Amino acid sequence: MRSLTESDIRTSFVNCSKGEARRLPTPRDLDQLPWEEMDFLGWRDPGAPDRSYLVAERRGGPVGVTLRFPPSQRGFLHRSMCSLCLTTHPGGGVSLMTARKAGAAGREGNSVGLYMCTDLACSLYVRGRKVPERGGRFEESLTTEEQIARTTGNLSAFLDKLYA
């Protein structure tokens, strides 16, 4: 992923108003992120435990999405798998993230959802740069590049649903 500025991020959001995009918190360490190892930028809202944000490259430009998820954590005996990167996590490590659709459908309250790593670090899990706490990744016959392509394909399919 190419590096993004705060302005790039704020103007990329497709499922919230311009005012909401101006007010949402952005990561403070943009210049220190491993952009070359990221397929998308994802972060949680430190002031709102039920909100996260995601920005991905799409058709030559960044597309930002506001996400909501239930703040309650599941028990540690339960394991869930991220639908993007296929990493398993115990407890609340995977959450159903919902995004309001873009345009009129979103203003009418329509949304789409996907089970994702709660910390939105899918890119780092796929590359082995981050290891899930008490979770894991299945051993696969796919190369890392093929797993990255699958993850970005899954993300692209999710983003497509925002416009459907």
C-alpha positions as CSV (number, residue, x, y, z in Angstrom):
1,M,0.0,0.0,0.0
2,R,1.2,3.5,-0.7
3,S,1.7,5.8,2.3
4,L,-1.2,8.1,3.0
5,T,-1.5,11.5,4.6
6,E,-4.1,12.6,7.1
7,S,-5.8,14.5,4.3
8,D,-5.8,11.5,2.0
9,I,-7.5,9.5,4.8
10,R,-10.1,12.0,5.6
11,T,-11.2,12.6,2.0
12,S,-11.3,8.8,1.3
13,F,-14.4,7.9,3.4
14,V,-17.4,6.8,1.4
15,N,-19.9,5.8,4.1
16,C,-20.0,8.8,6.3
17,S,-20.5,12.6,6.0
18,K,-17.6,15.0,5.3
19,G,-18.1,16.4,8.8
20,E,-17.9,12.9,10.4
21,A,-14.7,12.3,8.4
22,R,-13.2,15.6,9.6
23,R,-13.9,14.6,13.2
24,L,-12.8,11.0,13.3
25,P,-9.4,10.3,14.9
26,T,-6.6,9.2,12.5
27,P,-3.5,7.2,13.5
28,R,-0.8,9.5,14.9
29,D,2.1,7.5,13.6
30,L,1.4,7.6,9.9
31,D,5.1,8.3,9.1
32,Q,6.2,5.2,11.1
33,L,3.8,2.6,9.7
34,P,5.2,-0.3,7.6
35,W,3.3,0.8,4.5
36,E,5.1,-1.7,2.2
37,E,3.8,-4.5,4.3
38,M,0.2,-3.3,4.6
39,D,-2.7,-4.2,2.2
40,F,-4.9,-1.7,4.0
41,L,-4.8,0.7,6.9
42,G,-7.0,-0.2,9.8
43,W,-7.3,1.3,13.3
44,R,-9.6,1.4,16.2
45,D,-11.2,4.6,17.6
46,P,-9.6,5.1,21.1
47,G,-12.5,7.3,22.2
48,A,-15.3,4.9,21.0
49,P,-14.8,1.2,21.8
50,D,-17.3,0.1,19.1
51,R,-15.7,1.9,16.1
52,S,-12.9,1.2,13.7
53,Y,-11.8,2.6,10.4
54,L,-10.3,1.0,7.3
55,V,-8.7,2.6,4.3
56,A,-7.7,0.5,1.2
57,E,-6.6,1.1,-2.3
58,R,-9.4,0.7,-4.8
59,R,-9.3,1.5,-8.5
60,G,-6.3,3.8,-8.1
61,G,-7.3,5.7,-5.0
62,P,-7.9,5.3,-1.3
63,V,-11.4,4.3,-0.1
64,G,-12.2,4.7,3.6
65,V,-14.9,2.9,5.5
66,T,-16.2,3.5,9.0
67,L,-16.9,0.2,10.9
68,R,-18.9,-0.6,14.0
69,F,-18.7,-3.7,16.1
70,P,-20.1,-4.9,19.4
71,P,-17.8,-3.8,22.3
72,S,-18.5,-6.9,24.4
73,Q,-15.9,-9.6,24.4
74,R,-16.6,-13.3,24.1
75,G,-15.3,-15.9,26.5
76,F,-11.7,-17.1,25.9
77,L,-12.8,-20.6,25.1
78,H,-14.5,-19.6,21.9
79,R,-12.3,-19.3,18.8
80,S,-13.3,-17.3,15.7
81,M,-11.7,-16.9,12.2
82,C,-11.2,-13.7,10.3
83,S,-12.9,-13.8,7.0
84,L,-10.2,-11.6,5.4
85,C,-6.9,-13.3,6.4
86,L,-8.2,-16.6,7.9
87,T,-6.3,-16.0,11.2
88,T,-8.0,-17.6,14.2
89,H,-8.3,-15.7,17.5
90,P,-9.8,-16.6,20.9
91,G,-12.4,-14.5,22.6
92,G,-12.9,-11.0,21.1
93,G,-10.0,-11.3,18.7
94,V,-12.5,-11.5,15.8
95,S,-15.5,-9.2,15.6
96,L,-18.4,-8.8,13.2
97,M,-17.6,-5.4,11.7
98,T,-20.5,-3.7,10.0
99,A,-20.2,-0.8,7.6
100,R,-23.0,1.5,6.5
101,K,-23.4,1.2,2.7
102,A,-22.3,4.1,0.5
103,G,-24.8,6.6,-0.9
104,A,-28.6,6.5,-0.5
105,A,-28.7,2.9,0.7
106,G,-26.5,3.8,3.6
107,R,-28.5,6.9,4.4
108,E,-31.5,4.5,4.6
109,G,-29.7,2.4,7.2
110,N,-28.5,-0.5,5.0
111,S,-25.2,-2.1,6.0
112,V,-23.0,-5.0,5.3
113,G,-20.8,-7.0,7.7
114,L,-17.8,-9.3,7.8
115,Y,-15.9,-11.1,10.5
116,M,-12.5,-9.4,10.8
117,C,-9.6,-9.4,13.2
118,T,-10.6,-6.9,15.8
119,D,-7.2,-5.1,15.7
120,L,-7.4,-5.0,11.8
121,A,-3.8,-6.3,11.6
122,C,-4.6,-8.8,8.9
123,S,-1.7,-7.7,6.7
124,L,0.8,-8.3,9.4
125,Y,-0.7,-11.7,10.4
126,V,-0.5,-13.0,6.8
127,R,3.1,-11.9,6.5
128,G,4.1,-13.4,9.9
129,R,5.0,-10.0,11.3
130,K,2.5,-10.3,14.1
131,V,1.3,-13.4,15.9
132,P,-2.2,-13.6,17.3
133,E,-2.4,-14.0,21.1
134,R,-3.4,-17.7,21.8
135,G,-4.7,-17.9,18.3
136,G,-2.9,-18.9,15.1
137,R,-2.8,-19.4,11.4
138,F,-3.3,-22.7,9.8
139,E,-0.4,-24.1,7.9
140,E,-1.2,-23.6,4.2
141,S,0.2,-24.8,0.9
142,L,-0.3,-21.3,-0.5
143,T,2.7,-19.0,-0.7
144,T,2.7,-15.8,1.3
145,E,2.0,-13.9,-2.0
146,E,-1.0,-16.1,-2.7
147,Q,-2.3,-15.5,0.8
148,I,-1.9,-11.8,0.4
149,A,-3.8,-12.0,-2.9
150,R,-6.6,-13.9,-1.2
151,T,-6.8,-11.4,1.7
152,T,-7.0,-8.4,-0.7
153,G,-9.5,-10.3,-2.8
154,N,-11.7,-10.9,0.3
155,L,-11.4,-7.2,1.2
156,S,-12.2,-6.1,-2.3
157,A,-15.4,-8.3,-2.3
158,F,-16.4,-6.7,1.0
159,L,-15.9,-3.2,-0.4
160,D,-17.9,-4.1,-3.5
161,K,-20.9,-4.9,-1.3
162,L,-20.8,-1.3,0.0
163,Y,-21.8,-0.1,-3.5
164,A,-24.3,-2.9,-4.3
